Amino acid sequence: MTKWKSAIVDADRNKDWKDRLKRSIRDVKWSESLQIIVDKILADEPLNVTDGCILFECKNLNELGHLANLHKIAMFDNNAYFNSNVHINQTNICVLACRFCAFRRGPKASDAYALSIDDYLSELEKFSSFVNEVHSVGGLHPDWDVDHYCSLFKRIKKEHPHVSIKALTAVEIKHLSQISNLSIRDTLLRLQEAGLTSLPGGGAEILDDDVRQIICNGKESSQEYLDIHEVAHDIGLPSNCTMLFGTIETTQQRVEHMIQLRDLGQRTKGFQCFVPYPFLPDSTRLPMAQLSTGQEILRVIAVSRIMLDSIPHIKAYRMNIGDSMAELALQFGADDIDGTVKQESIMHLAGSKTPLDYGVKQLAKLVTRSGNIPIKRNTTYSEFEKFVPPKEPRRLPVV
Ligand code: SF4
């Protein structure tokens, strides 16, 4: 079978993954600390904050990765997912000034920009024939209200009906609702009616208001982030969720962050993918940041997979961690590497060097190198196609 479908709520996860997982972990010889976790999984006991901290402190990263990878295999076998998408960041003008953000500009900055609807459509036109998703997030523009985004989304759907719109983070939704004088629910309903397919997960950072006050003062509170996603799920808009790590948070705060998302996902079944990404090194914006090593990135991916059993997919976000780390992460519990992307500003202004000219063939190669089978997916993880590389032309022997 090269093409298949899945209910959005399953997102292609094996329905009997818990039994498969138990069979695969039961007879492995685990270290003492991981055996505590394995025993709880075998007994169907939810993992708590202490368990999450035990996972983070596991001395043997390979063993932790092995446990995470067995979770991934129980859920998705050897499949790993990607999509053909383009990122268009509609404006960098923002009324806030989060300390970790290298992207935002004040309205008077010489390099501030705000794409008109026509300019946005011209950008999309360049990529539309080979993508099925546009991913759009940006600054909180002081004048753009819900009508502006409804007009934009309607034009996208009229001119490129095959393109799914994954757009607007929770803080953008909050901002739109405030300047449009609408409730969060009505804002989301208007956007959904205009063509919005799903919400990206950006802006969760760390769901702890003490941390948020320091790294992103003025943004939505932890509870507001959760509430906005809950309303989205309630009206049938699936979403992703994220974690920005390596700023000033503690291990416990990371685990508490995951548990809040896991519990909401358990209730609503609306989260499709968790995207953990490290703060990219920068000595000026957050000089007290801890920064993350390669080991730390793999550890976070692995712990995410083990803790977040209500969120099907774990993304190795190649725009942030780079292609080499993404390839490794696919052996440490991640099952998705996002997409072709083509253009992106937010991570690249923060220091990302990930190439933007990737095609589907190169992405598939990255997945194959990690020992997985490349599967092309749509935005909502409901349609899938096994990637079959085009046949190379046969070279005639030189005589
Ligand atoms: S992270 Fe988002 S809300 Fe914060 S300053 Fe940057 S663009 Fe604005």
Boltz pocket constraint, residues with backbone or C-beta under 6 A from the ligand:
constraints:
  - pocket:
      binder: B
      contacts: [[A, 92], [A, 94], [A, 95], [A, 96], [A, 97], [A, 98], [A, 101], [A, 102], [A, 103], [A, 104], [A, 138], [A, 139], [A, 140], [A, 171], [A, 216], [A, 219]]
      max_distance: 6.0
